[in-house]
Amino acid sequence: METEILTNQEVTTQTADFEPKTFTQDDVNRIVAKRVAKYEDYETLKEKAAKYDEQVEASKSELQKATERADSLQAELDALKSAEQLRVMREEVANQKGIPARLLTGSTQEECESQAEALLNWAKPSGYPNVPDGGDPISNKSPAEQFADWFNSQV
C-alpha cells in the first residue's frame, strides 16, 4: 500500500481549485421550506399512531385479562384438586391405622403413615395408673401416699 505525500504547494493548489458554494437568503428559505414540508403532517400522523396504539392496547388488555383470568381459575382448580387428593389420602391412612384424620398433617402417604405410627406409639399405655373417675381432687392422702398405694397395687 503506497501512501501519497503532498507538498504544501500541491495542497494549496488543490484547495485553491475548490470554490465554496454560496447561497442567497432565498435559496436558504427555499431549502428550509422544502425540508419543513416533509414534516407538515407529523402531528396528524402522531395522533393516528397514538390512536392505533390505544386500540392495540385495549384489545391486548382484553386478551390479557381473559388469559390472566383463565390462568387464575386453572391455578385455583389445581389447588382444589390437590387439597382433595390430600384429604382423601389422609382419611385412608387414618382409617387403616384407626386414628382421627385431623391429626395427620403429612403431604405424602409415607409421611402420614409415619405420623400415624408415632401417634399410636405415643398413645400406648405406659404403665401409669388408670384413674377411671378422673382422680379424687379432694383426698386426705398426700401425693406420696397416693403414689405408694398405686405402686403397691402394681407389684
PyRosetta script that sets phi, psi and omega in degrees:
from pyrosetta import init, pose_from_sequence

init()
pose = pose_from_sequence("METEILTNQEVTTQTADFEPKTFTQDDVNRIVAKRVAKYEDYETLKEKAAKYDEQVEASKSELQKATERADSLQAELDALKSAEQLRVMREEVANQKGIPARLLTGSTQEECESQAEALLNWAKPSGYPNVPDGGDPISNKSPAEQFADWFNSQV")
pose.set_psi(1, 119.1)
pose.set_omega(1, -178.5)
pose.set_phi(2, -95.4)
pose.set_psi(2, 142.1)
pose.set_omega(2, 177.7)
pose.set_phi(3, -108.5)
pose.set_psi(3, 135.2)
pose.set_omega(3, -179.2)
pose.set_phi(4, -95.1)
pose.set_psi(4, 125.8)
pose.set_omega(4, 179.8)
pose.set_phi(5, -105.3)
pose.set_psi(5, 125.7)
pose.set_omega(5, -179.0)
pose.set_phi(6, -104.9)
pose.set_psi(6, 143.7)
pose.set_omega(6, 176.4)
pose.set_phi(7, -84.2)
pose.set_psi(7, 166.7)
pose.set_omega(7, -180.0)
pose.set_phi(8, -60.3)
pose.set_psi(8, -37.6)
pose.set_omega(8, -178.6)
pose.set_phi(9, -66.4)
pose.set_psi(9, -41.0)
pose.set_omega(9, -179.9)
pose.set_phi(10, -66.3)
pose.set_psi(10, -38.0)
pose.set_omega(10, 179.4)
pose.set_phi(11, -66.1)
pose.set_psi(11, -43.3)
pose.set_omega(11, 179.7)
pose.set_phi(12, -63.2)
pose.set_psi(12, -40.3)
pose.set_omega(12, -179.9)
pose.set_phi(13, -65.6)
pose.set_psi(13, -42.8)
pose.set_omega(13, -179.1)
pose.set_phi(14, -66.0)
pose.set_psi(14, -40.8)
pose.set_omega(14, -179.8)
pose.set_phi(15, -74.6)
pose.set_psi(15, -26.5)
pose.set_omega(15, 179.1)
pose.set_phi(16, -70.0)
pose.set_psi(16, -28.5)
pose.set_omega(16, 179.0)
pose.set_phi(17, -71.5)
pose.set_psi(17, -22.5)
pose.set_omega(17, -178.7)
pose.set_phi(18, -85.0)
pose.set_psi(18, 123.6)
pose.set_omega(18, 178.1)
pose.set_phi(19, -113.7)
pose.set_psi(19, 124.8)
pose.set_omega(19, -179.7)
pose.set_phi(20, -68.5)
pose.set_psi(20, 147.4)
pose.set_omega(20, -179.5)
pose.set_phi(21, -86.9)
pose.set_psi(21, 135.9)
pose.set_omega(21, 178.7)
pose.set_phi(22, -110.1)
pose.set_psi(22, 147.8)
pose.set_omega(22, -178.6)
pose.set_phi(23, -119.8)
pose.set_psi(23, 144.5)
pose.set_omega(23, 174.1)
pose.set_phi(24, -88.0)
pose.set_psi(24, 168.0)
pose.set_omega(24, 179.3)
pose.set_phi(25, -62.2)
pose.set_psi(25, -36.3)
pose.set_omega(25, 177.7)
pose.set_phi(26, -63.4)
pose.set_psi(26, -41.0)
pose.set_omega(26, 178.1)
pose.set_phi(27, -62.0)
pose.set_psi(27, -44.3)
pose.set_omega(27, -179.5)
pose.set_phi(28, -64.4)
pose.set_psi(28, -44.2)
pose.set_omega(28, 179.0)
pose.set_phi(29, -60.7)
pose.set_psi(29, -41.9)
pose.set_omega(29, 179.2)
pose.set_phi(30, -63.8)
pose.set_psi(30, -44.1)
pose.set_omega(30, -179.7)
pose.set_phi(31, -64.5)
pose.set_psi(31, -44.2)
pose.set_omega(31, -179.7)
pose.set_phi(32, -65.7)
pose.set_psi(32, -42.7)
pose.set_omega(32, 179.8)
pose.set_phi(33, -62.2)
pose.set_psi(33, -38.9)
pose.set_omega(33, 179.4)
pose.set_phi(34, -64.1)
pose.set_psi(34, -42.0)
pose.set_omega(34, -179.2)
pose.set_phi(35, -71.9)
pose.set_psi(35, -38.1)
pose.set_omega(35, 179.1)
pose.set_phi(36, -66.9)
pose.set_psi(36, -33.7)
pose.set_omega(36, -179.2)
pose.set_phi(37, -61.7)
pose.set_psi(37, -28.7)
pose.set_omega(37, 178.9)
pose.set_phi(38, -62.1)
pose.set_psi(38, -30.2)
pose.set_omega(38, -172.9)
pose.set_phi(39, -111.0)
pose.set_psi(39, 17.0)
pose.set_omega(39, -179.5)
pose.set_phi(40, -62.5)
pose.set_psi(40, -38.1)
pose.set_omega(40, -178.1)
pose.set_phi(41, -92.7)
pose.set_psi(41, 18.9)
pose.set_omega(41, -178.9)
pose.set_phi(42, -60.2)
pose.set_psi(42, -47.0)
pose.set_omega(42, -178.7)
pose.set_phi(43, -62.3)
pose.set_psi(43, -41.8)
pose.set_omega(43, 179.3)
pose.set_phi(44, -63.4)
pose.set_psi(44, -45.7)
pose.set_omega(44, 178.8)
pose.set_phi(45, -64.6)
pose.set_psi(45, -37.0)
pose.set_omega(45, 179.1)
pose.set_phi(46, -63.9)
pose.set_psi(46, -42.2)
pose.set_omega(46, 178.0)
pose.set_phi(47, -64.1)
pose.set_psi(47, -44.3)
pose.set_omega(47, 178.9)
pose.set_phi(48, -61.6)
pose.set_psi(48, -42.6)
pose.set_omega(48, 179.6)
pose.set_phi(49, -64.1)
pose.set_psi(49, -39.1)
pose.set_omega(49, 179.1)
pose.set_phi(50, -64.8)
pose.set_psi(50, -43.0)
pose.set_omega(50, 178.4)
pose.set_phi(51, -63.1)
pose.set_psi(51, -42.3)
pose.set_omega(51, 178.6)
pose.set_phi(52, -61.9)
pose.set_psi(52, -44.7)
pose.set_omega(52, 179.5)
pose.set_phi(53, -61.6)
pose.set_psi(53, -38.8)
pose.set_omega(53, 178.1)
pose.set_phi(54, -63.5)
pose.set_psi(54, -43.0)
pose.set_omega(54, 179.5)
pose.set_phi(55, -64.3)
pose.set_psi(55, -41.7)
pose.set_omega(55, 178.6)
pose.set_phi(56, -63.1)
pose.set_psi(56, -43.5)
pose.set_omega(56, 178.8)
pose.set_phi(57, -63.4)
pose.set_psi(57, -41.8)
pose.set_omega(57, -179.6)
pose.set_phi(58, -62.4)
pose.set_psi(58, -47.3)
pose.set_omega(58, 179.7)
pose.set_phi(59, -69.3)
pose.set_psi(59, -35.9)
pose.set_omega(59, 179.2)
pose.set_phi(60, -67.1)
pose.set_psi(60, -42.0)
pose.set_omega(60, -178.7)
pose.set_phi(61, -66.8)
pose.set_psi(61, -35.9)
pose.set_omega(61, 176.0)
pose.set_phi(62, -62.3)
pose.set_psi(62, -43.7)
pose.set_omega(62, 178.2)
pose.set_phi(63, -65.6)
pose.set_psi(63, -42.1)
pose.set_omega(63, 179.1)
pose.set_phi(64, -65.0)
pose.set_psi(64, -40.1)
pose.set_omega(64, 178.2)
pose.set_phi(65, -59.8)
pose.set_psi(65, -45.6)
pose.set_omega(65, -179.8)
pose.set_phi(66, -64.2)
pose.set_psi(66, -41.0)
pose.set_omega(66, 179.6)
pose.set_phi(67, -65.4)
pose.set_psi(67, -44.9)
pose.set_omega(67, 179.1)
pose.set_phi(68, -63.0)
pose.set_psi(68, -40.1)
pose.set_omega(68, 178.5)
pose.set_phi(69, -64.5)
pose.set_psi(69, -43.2)
pose.set_omega(69, 178.4)
pose.set_phi(70, -63.1)
pose.set_psi(70, -42.7)
pose.set_omega(70, 178.6)
pose.set_phi(71, -62.9)
pose.set_psi(71, -41.1)
pose.set_omega(71, 179.6)
pose.set_phi(72, -63.9)
pose.set_psi(72, -45.1)
pose.set_omega(72, 179.4)
pose.set_phi(73, -65.8)
pose.set_psi(73, -37.4)
pose.set_omega(73, 177.9)
pose.set_phi(74, -65.2)
pose.set_psi(74, -41.5)
pose.set_omega(74, 178.7)
pose.set_phi(75, -64.0)
pose.set_psi(75, -40.1)
pose.set_omega(75, 178.8)
pose.set_phi(76, -65.2)
pose.set_psi(76, -42.7)
pose.set_omega(76, 178.3)
pose.set_phi(77, -62.1)
pose.set_psi(77, -44.3)
pose.set_omega(77, 178.5)
pose.set_phi(78, -61.2)
pose.set_psi(78, -40.8)
pose.set_omega(78, 179.4)
pose.set_phi(79, -64.8)
pose.set_psi(79, -41.6)
pose.set_omega(79, 179.2)
pose.set_phi(80, -65.7)
pose.set_psi(80, -41.6)
pose.set_omega(80, 178.0)
pose.set_phi(81, -62.2)
pose.set_psi(81, -43.4)
pose.set_omega(81, 179.9)
pose.set_phi(82, -63.2)
pose.set_psi(82, -43.2)
pose.set_omega(82, 179.5)
pose.set_phi(83, -64.4)
pose.set_psi(83, -39.4)
pose.set_omega(83, 179.2)
pose.set_phi(84, -66.7)
pose.set_psi(84, -43.0)
pose.set_omega(84, 178.0)
pose.set_phi(85, -61.3)
pose.set_psi(85, -41.2)
pose.set_omega(85, 179.4)
pose.set_phi(86, -64.9)
pose.set_psi(86, -42.6)
pose.set_omega(86, 178.9)
pose.set_phi(87, -62.3)
pose.set_psi(87, -44.5)
pose.set_omega(87, 179.6)
pose.set_phi(88, -63.3)
pose.set_psi(88, -43.5)
pose.set_omega(88, 180.0)
pose.set_phi(89, -63.3)
pose.set_psi(89, -42.2)
pose.set_omega(89, 179.5)
pose.set_phi(90, -64.7)
pose.set_psi(90, -39.4)
pose.set_omega(90, 178.6)
pose.set_phi(91, -65.8)
pose.set_psi(91, -39.1)
pose.set_omega(91, 178.3)
pose.set_phi(92, -61.9)
pose.set_psi(92, -46.2)
pose.set_omega(92, 179.9)
pose.set_phi(93, -64.4)
pose.set_psi(93, -42.0)
pose.set_omega(93, -179.4)
pose.set_phi(94, -62.4)
pose.set_psi(94, -41.8)
pose.set_omega(94, 178.7)
pose.set_phi(95, -66.3)
pose.set_psi(95, -39.1)
pose.set_omega(95, 178.7)
pose.set_phi(96, -64.7)
pose.set_psi(96, -40.1)
pose.set_omega(96, -174.9)
pose.set_phi(97, -91.6)
pose.set_psi(97, -15.4)
pose.set_omega(97, 178.5)
pose.set_phi(98, 78.2)
pose.set_psi(98, 37.4)
pose.set_omega(98, 177.2)
pose.set_phi(99, -127.3)
pose.set_psi(99, 164.0)
pose.set_omega(99, 177.8)
pose.set_phi(100, -68.9)
pose.set_psi(100, 137.4)
pose.set_omega(100, -177.9)
pose.set_phi(101, -65.9)
pose.set_psi(101, -27.8)
pose.set_omega(101, -177.7)
pose.set_phi(102, -67.3)
pose.set_psi(102, -15.6)
pose.set_omega(102, 178.9)
pose.set_phi(103, -82.5)
pose.set_psi(103, -13.8)
pose.set_omega(103, -178.9)
pose.set_phi(104, -90.5)
pose.set_psi(104, 131.7)
pose.set_omega(104, -178.7)
pose.set_phi(105, -125.0)
pose.set_psi(105, 1.8)
pose.set_omega(105, -177.7)
pose.set_phi(106, -66.9)
pose.set_psi(106, 158.1)
pose.set_omega(106, -179.9)
pose.set_phi(107, -104.5)
pose.set_psi(107, -5.6)
pose.set_omega(107, 175.0)
pose.set_phi(108, -127.6)
pose.set_psi(108, 164.9)
pose.set_omega(108, 180.0)
pose.set_phi(109, -64.7)
pose.set_psi(109, -38.3)
pose.set_omega(109, -179.9)
pose.set_phi(110, -63.6)
pose.set_psi(110, -42.2)
pose.set_omega(110, 178.8)
pose.set_phi(111, -63.4)
pose.set_psi(111, -42.9)
pose.set_omega(111, -179.6)
pose.set_phi(112, -65.8)
pose.set_psi(112, -41.4)
pose.set_omega(112, 178.0)
pose.set_phi(113, -63.9)
pose.set_psi(113, -40.2)
pose.set_omega(113, 178.0)
pose.set_phi(114, -64.0)
pose.set_psi(114, -42.6)
pose.set_omega(114, 177.7)
pose.set_phi(115, -63.7)
pose.set_psi(115, -41.6)
pose.set_omega(115, -179.8)
pose.set_phi(116, -62.3)
pose.set_psi(116, -43.3)
pose.set_omega(116, 178.3)
pose.set_phi(117, -62.2)
pose.set_psi(117, -42.5)
pose.set_omega(117, 179.2)
pose.set_phi(118, -63.4)
pose.set_psi(118, -40.7)
pose.set_omega(118, 178.0)
pose.set_phi(119, -65.6)
pose.set_psi(119, -41.5)
pose.set_omega(119, 178.8)
pose.set_phi(120, -64.8)
pose.set_psi(120, -40.5)
pose.set_omega(120, 177.8)
pose.set_phi(121, -65.4)
pose.set_psi(121, -38.0)
pose.set_omega(121, -180.0)
pose.set_phi(122, -68.4)
pose.set_psi(122, -34.6)
pose.set_omega(122, -175.7)
pose.set_phi(123, -84.6)
pose.set_psi(123, -3.8)
pose.set_omega(123, 179.2)
pose.set_phi(124, -62.1)
pose.set_psi(124, 147.2)
pose.set_omega(124, 176.4)
pose.set_phi(125, -59.9)
pose.set_psi(125, 136.3)
pose.set_omega(125, -175.6)
pose.set_phi(126, -110.1)
pose.set_psi(126, 8.1)
pose.set_omega(126, 178.6)
pose.set_phi(127, 92.5)
pose.set_psi(127, 0.7)
pose.set_omega(127, 175.7)
pose.set_phi(128, -73.5)
pose.set_psi(128, 158.4)
pose.set_omega(128, -178.3)
pose.set_phi(129, -65.3)
pose.set_psi(129, 142.1)
pose.set_omega(129, 177.2)
pose.set_phi(130, -90.8)
pose.set_psi(130, 117.8)
pose.set_omega(130, -178.5)
pose.set_phi(131, -110.2)
pose.set_psi(131, 94.0)
pose.set_omega(131, -174.9)
pose.set_phi(132, -65.7)
pose.set_psi(132, -31.8)
pose.set_omega(132, -177.9)
pose.set_phi(133, -92.6)
pose.set_psi(133, 6.5)
pose.set_omega(133, 178.3)
pose.set_phi(134, 87.2)
pose.set_psi(134, 5.1)
pose.set_omega(134, 179.0)
pose.set_phi(135, 92.4)
pose.set_psi(135, 163.7)
pose.set_omega(135, -180.0)
pose.set_phi(136, -111.7)
pose.set_psi(136, 100.8)
pose.set_omega(136, -177.7)
pose.set_phi(137, -67.8)
pose.set_psi(137, -24.6)
pose.set_omega(137, 178.9)
pose.set_phi(138, -105.6)
pose.set_psi(138, 94.1)
pose.set_omega(138, -178.1)
pose.set_phi(139, -129.5)
pose.set_psi(139, 146.6)
pose.set_omega(139, 179.0)
pose.set_phi(140, -84.3)
pose.set_psi(140, -8.9)
pose.set_omega(140, -177.7)
pose.set_phi(141, -92.7)
pose.set_psi(141, 149.7)
pose.set_omega(141, 176.1)
pose.set_phi(142, -78.0)
pose.set_psi(142, 162.2)
pose.set_omega(142, 177.4)
pose.set_phi(143, -58.3)
pose.set_psi(143, -33.8)
pose.set_omega(143, 178.9)
pose.set_phi(144, -65.7)
pose.set_psi(144, -40.2)
pose.set_omega(144, 179.0)
pose.set_phi(145, -68.8)
pose.set_psi(145, -40.0)
pose.set_omega(145, 177.9)
pose.set_phi(146, -63.1)
pose.set_psi(146, -40.9)
pose.set_omega(146, 178.4)
pose.set_phi(147, -65.5)
pose.set_psi(147, -41.2)
pose.set_omega(147, 179.6)
pose.set_phi(148, -62.3)
pose.set_psi(148, -42.2)
pose.set_omega(148, 177.3)
pose.set_phi(149, -61.2)
pose.set_psi(149, -45.2)
pose.set_omega(149, 179.2)
pose.set_phi(150, -63.3)
pose.set_psi(150, -44.0)
pose.set_omega(150, -177.4)
pose.set_phi(151, -62.6)
pose.set_psi(151, -41.6)
pose.set_omega(151, 179.5)
pose.set_phi(152, -66.3)
pose.set_psi(152, -32.5)
pose.set_omega(152, 179.8)
pose.set_phi(153, -73.8)
pose.set_psi(153, -22.7)
pose.set_omega(153, -179.9)
pose.set_phi(154, -83.5)
pose.set_psi(154, -27.9)
pose.set_omega(154, -174.6)
pose.set_phi(155, -86.8)
pose.dump_pdb("model.pdb")
